[in-house]
Amino acid sequence: MPPLTTVQKAIVQRFMNATGANEKTAQRFLRNANYKLDVAADTYLSAASSDTGRVAAIEKAYDDMVTTSRGDTRDVLSTETTLEYLQQDLGVNVENAEMFVALEVIKAPAVGEITRQGFVDGWKATDLSTFSKAAQKQHVQDSIALMSSDPAYFRKVYRHAFIAGKESSQKSLALEYAKIYWTILFAEPGRPWKTAARDWGSLWLEFVEEKYTHSVSKDLWNMTLEFAYKTMADESLSFYNAEDSWPGVVDDFVVWYRAKFPKQNTTEDQMDESQ
């Protein structure tokens, strides 16, 4: 992008003084209006007014859910109210990966908890122009459908599951919860960790049950998904190199897997030698 001229810099400064916008925002609106100050300012103020009304609607939706007799407060909703919102308003099945989609949308800090800040910030970040219950439900249902087809979106949901699943005072996720969440996320309507010849998700859980006893760090949680994506693209594991920076648990899994299926490894080695 070419540098601003002296005149354009002056217009940017006038825009900032008039609207209170920062420099980056001022440049964006002015660039879209071909540096016509009145047009850019009108567009900015109209957008700001619309956003203010939208945020007010989101805040009201949160406030309407607060039931003090349940222990709800202005800042945090109880588990009972949280589950009621997820199941009744959003139509989410809290027994499968749908739950984690909803928790990611509303930036929930814990599985059974909704905060005002997360609710407002999460919904504000969506493209909803109206904030009816029907619109909220449709957005979540559309997002659920993305999990099996959009790896980047599933990664977003998967990573938030770690945040919502661990104790707020802990850096790691308890192993018993990690196993439950892996089971849920690597199954429909999530993203099944399977290939034509292998149910990798089941194998991973079998290995963890047999060989792993510690809590799950954020790095291990995240890298498990990256390893899953690699195996789904190449079930022969030809991508794997012990010198790569995989967590030690992944390295141990590969050793365990190859010992469990030695015949396949021999076939792969023979194929490599013949090339």
NULOZA-948324 format. One record per residue: x, y, z of N, C-alpha, C in turn; residue number from 1. Coordinates in steps of 0.05 Angstrom, whole numbers, plus 5000, padded with zeros to 4 digits. Layout:
! NULOZA-948324
(r (X; Y; Z); (X; Y; Z); (X; Y; Z); NUM)
...
END
This chain:
! NULOZA-948324
(r (5017; 4976; 5000); (5000; 5000; 5000); (5018; 5025; 5000); 1)
(r (5014; 5044; 4981); (5031; 5068; 4980); (5027; 5085; 5005); 2)
(r (5049; 5100; 5012); (5047; 5117; 5036); (5026; 5140; 5031); 3)
(r (5015; 5150; 5052); (4996; 5172; 5050); (5009; 5198; 5042); 4)
(r (4995; 5214; 5027); (5005; 5240; 5020); (5001; 5259; 5043); 5)
(r (5012; 5282; 5041); (5009; 5302; 5063); (4980; 5309; 5067); 6)
(r (4966; 5313; 5044); (4937; 5320; 5046); (4921; 5297; 5059); 7)
(r (4927; 5272; 5051); (4913; 5249; 5062); (4918; 5247; 5092); 8)
(r (4942; 5252; 5101); (4949; 5251; 5129); (4933; 5271; 5145); 9)
(r (4929; 5295; 5133); (4914; 5316; 5146); (4884; 5308; 5148); 10)
(r (4874; 5295; 5127); (4846; 5286; 5128); (4843; 5264; 5149); 11)
(r (4862; 5246; 5151); (4861; 5225; 5171); (4860; 5237; 5199); 12)
(r (4876; 5257; 5204); (4877; 5270; 5230); (4850; 5284; 5236); 13)
(r (4838; 5297; 5216); (4812; 5310; 5220); (4790; 5289; 5226); 14)
(r (4792; 5266; 5212); (4773; 5245; 5217); (4775; 5235; 5246); 15)
(r (4799; 5231; 5255); (4804; 5221; 5282); (4794; 5241; 5303); 16)
(r (4799; 5267; 5298); (4790; 5287; 5316); (4760; 5289; 5318); 17)
(r (4746; 5284; 5295); (4717; 5287; 5294); (4703; 5263; 5305); 18)
(r (4715; 5239; 5302); (4700; 5214; 5309); (4711; 5201; 5334); 19)
(r (4736; 5206; 5340); (4749; 5192; 5363); (4760; 5165; 5355); 20)
(r (4760; 5159; 5329); (4770; 5133; 5319); (4800; 5133; 5319); 21)
(r (4812; 5109; 5320); (4841; 5107; 5319); (4851; 5110; 5290); 22)
(r (4877; 5112; 5286); (4888; 5118; 5260); (4882; 5096; 5239); 23)
(r (4884; 5071; 5248); (4879; 5048; 5229); (4850; 5049; 5220); 24)
(r (4832; 5053; 5238); (4803; 5054; 5230); (4798; 5078; 5212); 25)
(r (4810; 5101; 5219); (4806; 5125; 5203); (4815; 5120; 5174); 26)
(r (4839; 5109; 5171); (4849; 5103; 5144); (4831; 5084; 5128); 27)
(r (4820; 5064; 5142); (4803; 5044; 5128); (4778; 5058; 5118); 28)
(r (4764; 5073; 5135); (4740; 5086; 5126); (4745; 5107; 5104); 29)
(r (4766; 5122; 5107); (4773; 5142; 5087); (4781; 5130; 5061); 30)
(r (4796; 5108; 5062); (4804; 5095; 5037); (4780; 5084; 5022); 31)
(r (4761; 5073; 5037); (4736; 5063; 5024); (4719; 5085; 5012); 32)
(r (4722; 5110; 5024); (4707; 5133; 5014); (4723; 5151; 4996); 33)
(r (4746; 5140; 4986); (4763; 5156; 4968); (4772; 5182; 4981); 34)
(r (4776; 5181; 5007); (4785; 5204; 5023); (4766; 5228; 5022); 35)
(r (4740; 5222; 5019); (4720; 5243; 5022); (4712; 5243; 5051); 36)
(r (4719; 5263; 5066); (4717; 5264; 5095); (4688; 5261; 5104); 37)
(r (4669; 5276; 5091); (4642; 5275; 5100); (4629; 5248; 5096); 38)
(r (4635; 5235; 5073); (4624; 5208; 5067); (4635; 5188; 5087); 39)
(r (4662; 5189; 5091); (4674; 5170; 5109); (4664; 5173; 5138); 40)
(r (4660; 5198; 5147); (4650; 5202; 5174); (4622; 5193; 5177); 41)
(r (4605; 5198; 5157); (4577; 5189; 5159); (4575; 5159; 5160); 42)
(r (4592; 5145; 5144); (4592; 5116; 5143); (4601; 5105; 5170); 43)
(r (4622; 5117; 5181); (4632; 5108; 5207); (4612; 5112; 5230); 44)
(r (4600; 5135; 5231); (4581; 5141; 5252); (4556; 5124; 5250); 45)
(r (4547; 5118; 5225); (4524; 5100; 5221); (4531; 5072; 5230); 46)
(r (4555; 5063; 5224); (4563; 5036; 5232); (4566; 5034; 5262); 47)
(r (4576; 5055; 5274); (4580; 5056; 5303); (4553; 5055; 5317); 48)
(r (4533; 5070; 5306); (4506; 5071; 5318); (4493; 5043; 5316); 49)
(r (4496; 5030; 5293); (4485; 5004; 5289); (4497; 4984; 5308); 50)
(r (4524; 4986; 5312); (4538; 4967; 5329); (4530; 4971; 5358); 51)
(r (4526; 4996; 5365); (4517; 5002; 5393); (4490; 4989; 5399); 52)
(r (4472; 4991; 5380); (4446; 4979; 5383); (4448; 4949; 5385); 53)
(r (4466; 4937; 5369); (4470; 4908; 5368); (4481; 4899; 5395); 54)
(r (4501; 4913; 5405); (4513; 4906; 5431); (4492; 4908; 5453); 55)
(r (4475; 4928; 5452); (4454; 4931; 5472); (4435; 4908; 5472); 56)
(r (4429; 4898; 5448); (4411; 4874; 5445); (4424; 4849; 5457); 57)
(r (4450; 4847; 5453); (4465; 4824; 5464); (4465; 4825; 5495); 58)
(r (4471; 4849; 5505); (4471; 4852; 5534); (4444; 4847; 5546); 59)
(r (4423; 4856; 5532); (4396; 4851; 5542); (4390; 4821; 5543); 60)
(r (4399; 4807; 5522); (4394; 4778; 5521); (4407; 4764; 5545); 61)
(r (4431; 4773; 5552); (4444; 4762; 5576); (4429; 4769; 5601); 62)
(r (4422; 4794; 5604); (4408; 4803; 5628); (4382; 4789; 5631); 63)
(r (4368; 4783; 5610); (4342; 4769; 5611); (4345; 4741; 5622); 64)
(r (4369; 4729; 5620); (4373; 4702; 5630); (4380; 4701; 5660); 65)
(r (4388; 4724; 5671); (4396; 4724; 5699); (4373; 4718; 5717); 66)
(r (4376; 4696; 5732); (4356; 4688; 5752); (4370; 4686; 5779); 67)
(r (4366; 4706; 5795); (4381; 4707; 5821); (4376; 4683; 5839); 68)
(r (4352; 4672; 5837); (4346; 4649; 5855); (4363; 4625; 5848); 69)
(r (4375; 4624; 5824); (4392; 4602; 5817); (4422; 4608; 5824); 70)
(r (4427; 4633; 5832); (4454; 4640; 5838); (4467; 4656; 5815); 71)
(r (4451; 4663; 5795); (4462; 4680; 5773); (4469; 4708; 5783); 72)
(r (4489; 4719; 5771); (4497; 4747; 5777); (4499; 4763; 5751); 73)
(r (4504; 4788; 5754); (4507; 4805; 5730); (4530; 4795; 5713); 74)
(r (4550; 4783; 5725); (4575; 4775; 5711); (4577; 4746; 5703); 75)
(r (4563; 4728; 5719); (4566; 4699; 5714); (4539; 4685; 5717); 76)
(r (4533; 4667; 5698); (4509; 4651; 5700); (4515; 4624; 5712); 77)
(r (4496; 4613; 5727); (4499; 4587; 5740); (4499; 4565; 5720); 78)
(r (4507; 4541; 5729); (4506; 4518; 5712); (4478; 4512; 5702); 79)
(r (4458; 4515; 5719); (4430; 4510; 5711); (4421; 4528; 5688); 80)
(r (4427; 4554; 5691); (4419; 4573; 5670); (4436; 4569; 5645); 81)
(r (4461; 4562; 5648); (4478; 4557; 5625); (4467; 4534; 5609); 82)
(r (4461; 4512; 5622); (4451; 4488; 5608); (4424; 4494; 5595); 83)
(r (4407; 4509; 5609); (4381; 4516; 5597); (4385; 4532; 5571); 84)
(r (4403; 4551; 5571); (4409; 4567; 5547); (4419; 4549; 5525); 85)
(r (4439; 4532; 5531); (4450; 4515; 5511); (4430; 4496; 5499); 86)
(r (4414; 4483; 5516); (4396; 4462; 5506); (4370; 4473; 5495); 87)
(r (4358; 4492; 5509); (4332; 4502; 5500); (4333; 4524; 5480); 88)
(r (4350; 4544; 5484); (4352; 4567; 5466); (4368; 4561; 5441); 89)
(r (4390; 4546; 5444); (4408; 4541; 5422); (4403; 4513; 5409); 90)
(r (4388; 4496; 5423); (4382; 4470; 5412); (4406; 4452; 5411); 91)
(r (4425; 4455; 5429); (4450; 4441; 5429); (4448; 4415; 5445); 92)
(r (4460; 4394; 5435); (4463; 4369; 5449); (4488; 4370; 5466); 93)
(r (4485; 4372; 5492); (4509; 4375; 5509); (4524; 4349; 5514); 94)
(r (4515; 4328; 5502); (4528; 4302; 5504); (4548; 4297; 5482); 95)
(r (4549; 4315; 5462); (4568; 4310; 5440); (4582; 4337; 5433); 96)
(r (4596; 4337; 5410); (4613; 4360; 5404); (4598; 4386; 5398); 97)
(r (4571; 4384; 5395); (4556; 4409; 5392); (4560; 4428; 5415); 98)
(r (4563; 4417; 5439); (4567; 4433; 5463); (4591; 4451; 5460); 99)
(r (4613; 4440; 5449); (4637; 4456; 5447); (4635; 4478; 5426); 100)
(r (4619; 4474; 5406); (4614; 4495; 5386); (4601; 4519; 5400); 101)
(r (4580; 4514; 5416); (4566; 4535; 5430); (4585; 4549; 5450); 102)
(r (4601; 4533; 5465); (4619; 4545; 5484); (4640; 4562; 5471); 103)
(r (4648; 4555; 5447); (4668; 4572; 5433); (4655; 4598; 5423); 104)
(r (4630; 4596; 5414); (4616; 4620; 5404); (4614; 4641; 5426); 105)
(r (4606; 4632; 5450); (4601; 4650; 5472); (4625; 4653; 5490); 106)
(r (4648; 4643; 5481); (4674; 4645; 5496); (4671; 4637; 5526); 107)
(r (4657; 4615; 5530); (4653; 4605; 5557); (4679; 4597; 5570); 108)
(r (4684; 4606; 5594); (4710; 4599; 5607); (4710; 4571; 5620); 109)
(r (4686; 4559; 5622); (4683; 4533; 5634); (4659; 4519; 5622); 110)
(r (4659; 4492; 5624); (4637; 4477; 5611); (4610; 4485; 5621); 111)
(r (4607; 4490; 5647); (4580; 4497; 5657); (4576; 4526; 5665); 112)
(r (4590; 4543; 5651); (4590; 4571; 5660); (4590; 4591; 5636); 113)
(r (4573; 4610; 5637); (4573; 4632; 5618); (4578; 4658; 5632); 114)
(r (4597; 4674; 5622); (4602; 4700; 5634); (4590; 4722; 5616); 115)
(r (4584; 4744; 5627); (4574; 4766; 5612); (4594; 4776; 5591); 116)
(r (4619; 4778; 5599); (4639; 4787; 5580); (4642; 4768; 5557); 117)
(r (4644; 4742; 5562); (4647; 4723; 5541); (4622; 4722; 5523); 118)
(r (4599; 4724; 5534); (4574; 4723; 5519); (4572; 4747; 5500); 119)
(r (4578; 4771; 5511); (4576; 4796; 5495); (4598; 4796; 5473); 120)
(r (4623; 4791; 5482); (4646; 4791; 5463); (4643; 4770; 5441); 121)
(r (4634; 4746; 5449); (4631; 4724; 5430); (4610; 4730; 5409); 122)
(r (4586; 4738; 5418); (4565; 4744; 5398); (4571; 4769; 5382); 123)
(r (4584; 4788; 5394); (4591; 4812; 5380); (4610; 4806; 5356); 124)
(r (4627; 4785; 5360); (4646; 4778; 5339); (4633; 4763; 5315); 125)
(r (4608; 4755; 5318); (4594; 4741; 5296); (4583; 4761; 5276); 126)
(r (4572; 4751; 5254); (4562; 4768; 5233); (4531; 4772; 5236); 127)
(r (4520; 4765; 5259); (4491; 4768; 5262); (4483; 4797; 5262); 128)
(r (4464; 4804; 5245); (4454; 4832; 5243); (4430; 4836; 5262); 129)
(r (4416; 4814; 5268); (4395; 4815; 5288); (4401; 4794; 5309); 130)
(r (4390; 4798; 5333); (4398; 4780; 5355); (4374; 4767; 5368); 131)
(r (4357; 4756; 5352); (4335; 4740; 5362); (4345; 4713; 5371); 132)
(r (4329; 4699; 5386); (4336; 4672; 5395); (4338; 4653; 5370); 133)
(r (4321; 4658; 5351); (4322; 4642; 5326); (4348; 4646; 5312); 134)
(r (4357; 4671; 5311); (4382; 4677; 5297); (4406; 4665; 5311); 135)
(r (4406; 4666; 5338); (4427; 4653; 5353); (4428; 4623; 5348); 136)
(r (4405; 4611; 5349); (4404; 4582; 5345); (4413; 4574; 5317); 137)
(r (4405; 4590; 5297); (4413; 4583; 5269); (4443; 4586; 5266); 138)
(r (4454; 4607; 5278); (4483; 4611; 5276); (4498; 4587; 5287); 139)
(r (4490; 4578; 5311); (4503; 4555; 5324); (4500; 4530; 5307); 140)
(r (4476; 4525; 5297); (4471; 4501; 5281); (4487; 4502; 5255); 141)
(r (4490; 4525; 5243); (4507; 4528; 5219); (4536; 4522; 5226); 142)
(r (4544; 4531; 5249); (4572; 4527; 5258); (4577; 4498; 5263); 143)
(r (4558; 4484; 5275); (4561; 4456; 5280); (4566; 4440; 5254); 144)
(r (4552; 4448; 5233); (4554; 4435; 5208); (4582; 4439; 5196); 145)
(r (4596; 4460; 5204); (4623; 4466; 5193); (4644; 4447; 5204); 146)
(r (4640; 4436; 5228); (4661; 4420; 5241); (4672; 4398; 5224); 147)
(r (4655; 4384; 5210); (4664; 4360; 5195); (4676; 4368; 5168); 148)
(r (4672; 4393; 5159); (4681; 4400; 5132); (4703; 4422; 5132); 149)
(r (4706; 4435; 5154); (4725; 4458; 5155); (4746; 4452; 5177); 150)
(r (4770; 4443; 5170); (4790; 4436; 5190); (4798; 4460; 5207); 151)
(r (4799; 4483; 5195); (4808; 4507; 5210); (4787; 4514; 5231); 152)
(r (4761; 4511; 5224); (4740; 4517; 5244); (4740; 4496; 5266); 153)
(r (4744; 4471; 5259); (4744; 4450; 5279); (4768; 4455; 5298); 154)
(r (4790; 4463; 5287); (4814; 4469; 5304); (4807; 4491; 5325); 155)
(r (4792; 4511; 5316); (4783; 4533; 5334); (4766; 4522; 5357); 156)
(r (4747; 4505; 5350); (4729; 4493; 5370); (4745; 4475; 5389); 157)
(r (4762; 4458; 5377); (4778; 4439; 5392); (4796; 4454; 5412); 158)
(r (4809; 4475; 5404); (4827; 4489; 5422); (4812; 4503; 5445); 159)
(r (4787; 4513; 5439); (4772; 4525; 5460); (4763; 4504; 5480); 160)
(r (4759; 4480; 5471); (4751; 4458; 5490); (4771; 4455; 5512); 161)
(r (4797; 4459; 5506); (4817; 4457; 5526); (4813; 4479; 5547); 162)
(r (4808; 4503; 5538); (4804; 4526; 5556); (4780; 4521; 5574); 163)
(r (4758; 4513; 5562); (4733; 4508; 5577); (4734; 4483; 5595); 164)
(r (4750; 4464; 5587); (4751; 4438; 5601); (4769; 4437; 5625); 165)
(r (4790; 4454; 5626); (4808; 4452; 5649); (4798; 4469; 5672); 166)
(r (4808; 4463; 5696); (4803; 4480; 5719); (4816; 4507; 5714); 167)
(r (4803; 4529; 5721); (4813; 4555; 5716); (4840; 4560; 5730); 168)
(r (4845; 4547; 5752); (4870; 4551; 5767); (4893; 4533; 5756); 169)
(r (4887; 4516; 5737); (4907; 4497; 5727); (4915; 4504; 5699); 170)
(r (4940; 4497; 5692); (4950; 4501; 5665); (4944; 4477; 5647); 171)
(r (4940; 4454; 5659); (4935; 4430; 5644); (4907; 4419; 5647); 172)
(r (4899; 4401; 5629); (4873; 4389; 5630); (4875; 4361; 5643); 173)
(r (4858; 4356; 5663); (4858; 4330; 5676); (4855; 4308; 5656); 174)
(r (4870; 4286; 5659); (4870; 4265; 5639); (4842; 4253; 5635); 175)
(r (4827; 4249; 5657); (4801; 4237; 5655); (4782; 4254; 5637); 176)
(r (4785; 4280; 5639); (4768; 4298; 5623); (4779; 4299; 5594); 177)
(r (4805; 4298; 5591); (4817; 4298; 5564); (4807; 4274; 5548); 178)
(r (4806; 4251; 5561); (4796; 4226; 5548); (4767; 4229; 5540); 179)
(r (4751; 4241; 5557); (4722; 4245; 5550); (4719; 4264; 5527); 180)
(r (4735; 4286; 5528); (4732; 4306; 5507); (4743; 4296; 5480); 181)
(r (4765; 4281; 5481); (4775; 4269; 5456); (4753; 4250; 5444); 182)
(r (4741; 4235; 5461); (4720; 4217; 5452); (4697; 4232; 5438); 183)
(r (4689; 4254; 5451); (4667; 4270; 5440); (4675; 4285; 5414); 184)
(r (4698; 4298; 5415); (4707; 4314; 5392); (4714; 4298; 5367); 185)
(r (4726; 4274; 5372); (4734; 4258; 5349); (4712; 4239; 5340); 186)
(r (4687; 4247; 5344); (4664; 4232; 5335); (4644; 4251; 5324); 187)
(r (4626; 4242; 5307); (4605; 4259; 5296); (4588; 4270; 5318); 188)
(r (4579; 4295; 5316); (4581; 4314; 5294); (4607; 4329; 5293); 189)
(r (4627; 4320; 5309); (4653; 4332; 5309); (4668; 4323; 5284); 190)
(r (4694; 4317; 5287); (4710; 4309; 5264); (4722; 4281; 5270); 191)
(r (4709; 4260; 5262); (4719; 4233; 5268); (4748; 4229; 5259); 192)
(r (4764; 4219; 5277); (4793; 4213; 5272); (4795; 4185; 5261); 193)
(r (4789; 4182; 5235); (4788; 4156; 5222); (4799; 4158; 5194); 194)
(r (4810; 4136; 5184); (4817; 4133; 5156); (4804; 4107; 5146); 195)
(r (4809; 4100; 5121); (4797; 4076; 5110); (4804; 4051; 5126); 196)
(r (4829; 4049; 5136); (4838; 4024; 5149); (4839; 4026; 5179); 197)
(r (4837; 4050; 5190); (4842; 4053; 5219); (4822; 4072; 5232); 198)
(r (4814; 4065; 5256); (4799; 4083; 5274); (4820; 4094; 5293); 199)
(r (4833; 4116; 5284); (4855; 4127; 5299); (4847; 4138; 5326); 200)
(r (4823; 4149; 5327); (4813; 4160; 5353); (4812; 4138; 5374); 201)
(r (4801; 4115; 5367); (4799; 4093; 5385); (4827; 4083; 5393); 202)
(r (4845; 4082; 5374); (4872; 4073; 5379); (4886; 4092; 5398); 203)
(r (4883; 4118; 5393); (4895; 4138; 5411); (4885; 4135; 5439); 204)
(r (4859; 4131; 5443); (4848; 4128; 5470); (4857; 4102; 5483); 205)
(r (4860; 4081; 5467); (4870; 4056; 5477); (4898; 4059; 5487); 206)
(r (4915; 4073; 5471); (4942; 4078; 5479); (4944; 4094; 5505); 207)
(r (4928; 4116; 5506); (4928; 4133; 5529); (4920; 4118; 5554); 208)
(r (4900; 4101; 5551); (4890; 4085; 5573); (4912; 4066; 5584); 209)
(r (4927; 4055; 5565); (4948; 4036; 5573); (4974; 4049; 5583); 210)
(r (4981; 4071; 5570); (5009; 4081; 5574); (5012; 4108; 5586); 211)
(r (4991; 4124; 5587); (4994; 4152; 5596); (4979; 4157; 5622); 212)
(r (4992; 4171; 5641); (4979; 4175; 5667); (4979; 4204; 5676); 213)
(r (4991; 4222; 5660); (4993; 4249; 5669); (4971; 4267; 5659); 214)
(r (4969; 4291; 5669); (4950; 4310; 5658); (4959; 4319; 5630); 215)
(r (4942; 4332; 5615); (4947; 4339; 5587); (4953; 4369; 5585); 216)
(r (4977; 4375; 5576); (4985; 4403; 5573); (4971; 4415; 5548); 217)
(r (4972; 4441; 5546); (4961; 4455; 5523); (4975; 4446; 5497); 218)
(r (5002; 4444; 5499); (5017; 4436; 5475); (5009; 4408; 5466); 219)
(r (5007; 4389; 5485); (4999; 4361; 5478); (4971; 4361; 5466); 220)
(r (4953; 4376; 5478); (4926; 4377; 5468); (4925; 4387; 5439); 221)
(r (4939; 4409; 5434); (4939; 4421; 5407); (4953; 4403; 5387); 222)
(r (4976; 4392; 5395); (4992; 4376; 5377); (4978; 4349; 5371); 223)
(r (4961; 4340; 5389); (4946; 4315; 5383); (4928; 4319; 5359); 224)
(r (4916; 4342; 5357); (4899; 4348; 5333); (4916; 4350; 5308); 225)
(r (4939; 4363; 5310); (4956; 4365; 5286); (4965; 4338; 5277); 226)
(r (4971; 4321; 5296); (4979; 4293; 5289); (4955; 4279; 5277); 227)
(r (4931; 4283; 5288); (4907; 4271; 5276); (4903; 4279; 5247); 228)
(r (4906; 4305; 5242); (4903; 4314; 5214); (4924; 4301; 5195); 229)
(r (4948; 4298; 5206); (4969; 4285; 5189); (4962; 4256; 5184); 230)
(r (4952; 4242; 5204); (4946; 4213; 5200); (4922; 4210; 5181); 231)
(r (4903; 4229; 5182); (4880; 4227; 5165); (4887; 4232; 5135); 232)
(r (4909; 4247; 5132); (4918; 4252; 5104); (4938; 4230; 5095); 233)
(r (4950; 4216; 5114); (4970; 4195; 5107); (4970; 4174; 5129); 234)
(r (4953; 4154; 5126); (4950; 4134; 5147); (4974; 4115; 5148); 235)
(r (4992; 4117; 5129); (5017; 4100; 5130); (5037; 4111; 5150); 236)
(r (5033; 4136; 5159); (5051; 4150; 5177); (5078; 4156; 5164); 237)
(r (5079; 4157; 5137); (5104; 4163; 5124); (5113; 4191; 5130); 238)
(r (5095; 4208; 5139); (5102; 4236; 5146); (5118; 4237; 5172); 239)
(r (5116; 4216; 5188); (5127; 4217; 5215); (5157; 4214; 5215); 240)
(r (5170; 4231; 5230); (5199; 4230; 5234); (5205; 4234; 5264); 241)
(r (5219; 4216; 5276); (5224; 4218; 5304); (5241; 4243; 5311); 242)
(r (5254; 4254; 5291); (5270; 4278; 5296); (5253; 4304; 5296); 243)
(r (5228; 4301; 5287); (5210; 4325; 5286); (5202; 4332; 5315); 244)
(r (5191; 4355; 5318); (5185; 4365; 5345); (5157; 4357; 5355); 245)
(r (5151; 4331; 5352); (5126; 4321; 5364); (5129; 4318; 5394); 246)
(r (5108; 4321; 5409); (5110; 4315; 5438); (5118; 4286; 5442); 247)
(r (5132; 4280; 5464); (5141; 4253; 5469); (5119; 4233; 5470); 248)
(r (5095; 4241; 5478); (5072; 4223; 5479); (5065; 4213; 5451); 249)
(r (5067; 4231; 5431); (5061; 4224; 5404); (5082; 4204; 5394); 250)
(r (5107; 4210; 5400); (5129; 4191; 5393); (5123; 4163; 5405); 251)
(r (5115; 4163; 5430); (5109; 4137; 5443); (5086; 4123; 5430); 252)
(r (5066; 4139; 5421); (5043; 4127; 5408); (5051; 4114; 5382); 253)
(r (5068; 4126; 5367); (5077; 4115; 5341); (5092; 4088; 5346); 254)
(r (5109; 4088; 5366); (5123; 4063; 5373); (5102; 4041; 5381); 255)
(r (5084; 4049; 5397); (5062; 4030; 5406); (5046; 4020; 5383); 256)
(r (5039; 4039; 5365); (5022; 4032; 5342); (5037; 4012; 5323); 257)
(r (5063; 4018; 5318); (5078; 4001; 5300); (5083; 3973; 5312); 258)
(r (5085; 3972; 5338); (5087; 3945; 5351); (5061; 3930; 5349); 259)
(r (5039; 3945; 5350); (5012; 3932; 5349); (5005; 3922; 5321); 260)
(r (5016; 3936; 5300); (5010; 3929; 5272); (5037; 3924; 5257); 261)
(r (5053; 3905; 5265); (5079; 3900; 5253); (5077; 3892; 5223); 262)
(r (5056; 3878; 5216); (5053; 3869; 5188); (5051; 3892; 5169); 263)
(r (5036; 3913; 5177); (5033; 3936; 5161); (5059; 3951; 5158); 264)
(r (5075; 3952; 5180); (5101; 3965; 5179); (5120; 3951; 5160); 265)
(r (5119; 3924; 5160); (5137; 3909; 5142); (5130; 3915; 5113); 266)
(r (5104; 3916; 5107); (5095; 3922; 5080); (5104; 3949; 5071); 267)
(r (5102; 3969; 5090); (5110; 3996; 5083); (5140; 3997; 5078); 268)
(r (5155; 3983; 5095); (5184; 3983; 5091); (5192; 3971; 5065); 269)
(r (5179; 3950; 5057); (5185; 3937; 5031); (5178; 3956; 5008); 270)
(r (5156; 3971; 5011); (5149; 3989; 4990); (5170; 4011; 4988); 271)
(r (5180; 4021; 5011); (5200; 4042; 5011); (5226; 4032; 4997); 272)
(r (5233; 4007; 5003); (5258; 3996; 4992); (5256; 3992; 4962); 273)
(r (5232; 3986; 4952); (5229; 3981; 4924); (5228; 4007; 4907); 274)
(r (5226; 4030; 4921); (5225; 4055; 4906); (5253; 4066; 4901); 275)
END
